Amino acid sequence: MKVSGRFGAGPLSDVPAEVARAERLGYDAITTSETKYEATTRWTLAAHVSTRAEIGTSIIIAFPRSPFVMAQMAWELQKSTGGRVMIGLGTQVKGHNERRFSSGTWDAPATRMEEYIQMMRAVWDTFQTGAKPEFEGRFYNFTLCPPAFNMGPIDVPPPKIFISAVGPAMTRVAGRVADGLLLHSFTTEKYVRDVTLPELARGAEQAGRNLADIEVSGGGMMALGETEEEIEEKLLELREPISFYGSTRTYLNVFDTHGLGELGLMLHDMSVRGEWDRMIESVPLDVVREFAVTSTYDDLPDVLAKRMDYATRVSFDAPSDTPEGEARLTDLIKRVQDI
């Protein structure tokens, strides 16, 4: 099992040190997300200063960016790193696309994402082989690329493309066209086994693909500690992200799987009224336990081996600001890699 860490949550100037730390600890891959900061600057800097780890995004928002521009960036980073780039794409939700990113009308996001990836691969094929661009879709077109704009071939395989998916339609897209699936943090073991994995397999079958060729990246919410008291404190902290994601109607099917649809609707109504503190207090601790991996640090490899036996890679971190903490995390990474 590969182990992935995170970087880029703070200032851009922190990225080189974060990359050095991750490689020193033994992470196979490190990824940056796109929340308050734009992702491509951190992704590029990390690729430049890294020496061995896979450098990726988890996630970068697709639709505000042209698939040609995304393909250009990934192609150049793949060449400069010797083949160590992964692209984790996500859609975000309707409100953010229309009202924050201003990325056009929200329409058929699963279909649009599938076309987005197909066009990226068409661009790469033109770069690599000189093939005439002939991709025409409902949302995207790539039918022009004079030699002056062709980046040319590289000596390594194309970058891997992962999709972050929650709903069945987007999960099937991952099965049809992606190299891997990024499990959203707002998910549960039951939802993954009952909904996500069957839909991923269905998408792979539709495209005539082997399911074993599609990576699954796990991780999500974790409550880790040395003692039960520490774990309980972490569980209480997780009520905030669960209340935030749970208020989004796009993710209501996760709650529905557990018979918690009314909780999701209540959280949505509270979010509309701006009652953020009440939302957090409204999430019961037993609901948090459904979402979170709970474990002591020492038991984590055994817990992951049982709970995430479907995953080819997993993301986690632990305090490592002391020599003892760093040694513990290094050991944990090695033990999970042995799964």
N, C-alpha and C positions, 0 to 999 in steps of 0.2 A: 504494500500500500504506500503510495506517495503521500508526503506530508507537505501541506501548504501553509504559509504564513501571510501576514498582511503588512503593507507599508503605505505611507502617504496620507495618513489621517491628519497630520500636522503640517507645519510649514514646509515649503519646497526644500529649504536648506537642510532639513532633517533626513531627506531621502538617502544620501550616500551612507550615512551612519546606520540607517535602518537596514539597508541592503547588506552592508558589511556584517551586521549582527546576525541577520538571517542566514547568510552563508556560513558564518562561523558556527552557528548552532546546528547546522546540518539540514535545513529545510531543502526539500527538492524544488519547491516553487514558491514564489512570493507574488502577491497580486495587490493591486490598488483598486479602490472603489471610487465611485463618483457621487459624492454627497454634497458637501459644501464647496469642494474644490473640483476644478476641471481635471480630468484624468490623464489626458495625453501628455502633458508636461511631466508629470511624475513617472508615467510609464516610460517615456523616452529617457529621462535622466537615469532611472533605475537600470534600464537596459545598457546604458553607456558605462555605468560604474560597476556593473555586476561582472562576475568572472565565471560562474558555473551554473547558477540556479536558473530555472525557467522563470521568465518575467511575464506577467500577465495582467489582465484587467478582470475585476470581479466585483462589480461589472462596470462597463462603459455603456452609456445610453446610445442606442443605435440611431434612432430616427432623426435627431437633430443634425446628424452628419451624413453626408453623401457616402454611399457604399464605395464609390471610386476613391474618395479621399481616405476612407478607412483602409481600403486595400493598399493604397500607396504607402501609408504610414507603416502598416504591419509588414509589408514586403521589405521595406528598407531596414526596419528593426530586425527582421528575421535574418537578413543578410549580415548585418553588423554584429549580431550575437552568435553567428554560426548555427542558427536553428533553434534558439531557445525562447521563442515568443509564443504566447497563448493569448487569444482574444476571447474574453468573456463578454458576450453581448446581452443586454437587457432592454426591455421596452419602456420601463416605468409605466405609469397609468395615464388614463385619458387627461385628467386635469393638469398634470405636470407637462405633458406634451403640448397641450393647447395653450395653457395659461402661463407656464414658466419658460419652456423652451421655444414656444411659438413654432413648432415643427409641423404645422399643417393640421388638417382635419383628422381626427382619430377615426380610422376606418380599417376594419379587418386586420388587426395587428399581427395575428399569426400568419396570415397570407403574406403580409408585407415583410415580416421577418424572414420567411422562407425565400422570398424573392431577393431580399437584401443579401443573404448568404450566397445564393446562386449567382448573383451579379458579382460579388467579391471573387468567387472562384472563377468566373468568366474573365474578370480583369487579370487575375493571376495567370490564367492559361494564355492570355494574349502576351503578357510580360514574358512568360517562360518560353513559349513556342512561336510567338509571332502570329498566332492564329487571328484571323479576321474577327473583330468584335461583332457578334450577332445576337446579343441578348436583348430580348424585348419582353417586358412584363407589364402587369397592370399598374405597378407603382414605379418601376425603375427600368431604364433603358441604357444599354451600353452598345452603341453601334458605331462609334467613332474613336479612333486612337491612332493618329498619325505617328510616324517614327519618332518625331521630336518629343512626344509625350509618353513614349513607352520606356519603362524603367529597365527592361531587359531581364535576362534570366539570372537566377541565383543557384548556388551549388548545394543547397539543402532543400528538404521538402518544404511545402507551403506551411504557414503558421496553422496551428490547431485553432478551431473555432468551437467555443462552447456557448450554449444558450442557458440563461437563467429562466426557469419556467415554474409556474405553479399550476395553472389550469391545464386541462386535458389537451386542448387544441395546440397550445404552444409546446407541450411536452411531445406530442406526435411530430411536430416540426423538428425538434431535436433528434428524434428517431430517424427522420427522413434525410436530413441534410447536415447535421452537426457532427463534430468529432466527440463532443461530450456534453453532458447535462450538468449545470450548476444547480444544485438543490437550494431553493430559497431558504433563508433562515426561518421564515414563517411556515414551518411544516412540522409534521409529526411522523414518528415511525409508522403508525397505522396508515396515515395518508400516503406515505411513500410506497408502502407495500400493497395497499388496496387500490390506489389510483395511479400514482406516478409511474411505477415500474411497468404495470400492464399497458399504460398508454405509450410509454417509450417503446415497448416491444411491438405494439401495434403500428407505430410509425415506422419502425425499422422494417417490419414485414411489408408494409405498403411500398417501400422503396427497394425491396429485395436485398436488404442489408443484413449482416450478421450482428445481432445484438451485442455479442462479445467485443465487437470493434468500437463500441461507443462507451467512453469513459463516464463514470458517475462520480461527481465531487460532492462529498458530504461535509458535515461540520455543523453549521447552524448554531443555535443557542446552547451554551454550555454553562453549567454551574459547577465549577471545580474549586476544590479547597483541600487543605490538610486535615480539617476536622468537619464534623457534621454542622457545627455552628457556622463555619465559613461558608459551607454549601448553602445553608438556609439563607444567609445574607445575600448571596449571589442570586438565589431564586427570587427573592423579593425585588432585587434590582431589575430582573427580567420582566416584571410586570409592565414596565414602561414600553419596551419595544413591542411586546405582544399586544398591548392596548393600541399602539400606533398602527401596526400592520393590520390588526384585527378590525380596525375601524374602516378599512378600505374594502369596499364592496367587491372588488375584483378578487379578493382572497377569501370571500365568504365560504366558498366550497370546502376549505380546510376545516373551518368551524362546523360546517354541516356534517362532515364525516364523523364528528364526535357528538352530534346532536346538540351543538352549541350555537345554532343559527341565531337564536334570539339574543345571545350575548353580542354577536357581531353586529346585529342591527342596532342594538342599544349603544354600542361604542361608536358606530357611525353617527347616530343622532347627536351624541355628546360632542363629537369632533366638529360637527356643523355649528354647534353652539359655542365652540371654543373651550369646552370644559375639560382641559387636558389633565388636570390633577384628579378630577373625579373619574376619568377613564382609567387611570392607573389603579386607583383604589377599587375599581369594579372588577378587576381580573382576579378570580380566586386562585389560591396557591395550587390547588389540585389541577387547574388548567395549565398553569406554568409547568408543572411536572410532566404533562403530556408533551410539551414542546422541547423541554430542555434535557440535554444529556447531563445527568448528575453523577459525580464521581469524585473520589479523592484522586490526587495526582497519581499516586502509585497504582491505583486500580484502573486508570483510564485505558491503557491498551486492551485489557480484557473486556472492558465495557464496550469499546468501539468494535472489537472483533465480533461481538454478539449482536450489537444493535445496528451496526453499519456494515454487515457482511456483504452488502450489495455494492459498496463503494470501492472505487479504484484509487481514490485519493480522499484525504480529509484535511480540514483546516482547523487548527487550534493554536492557542498560545497559552503561556503561563508566566507568572512573574519571574524575571531573570535579572533583576538589578543588583544582585549580590552574587559572589562566586558560587555559593551553594545553590542559589536559584538557577543560575545558568547551567550548572552541572546537572541538576535535576531535569531541566527542560531538554538538554542535549540527550540525556538518557531516554526520556519519554519519546522523543522523535525517533531515536534508533529502534526502540521497542515497537512503536507503531509501524515503522517501515518493515519490520519483520513479519507483520501480519500477512 
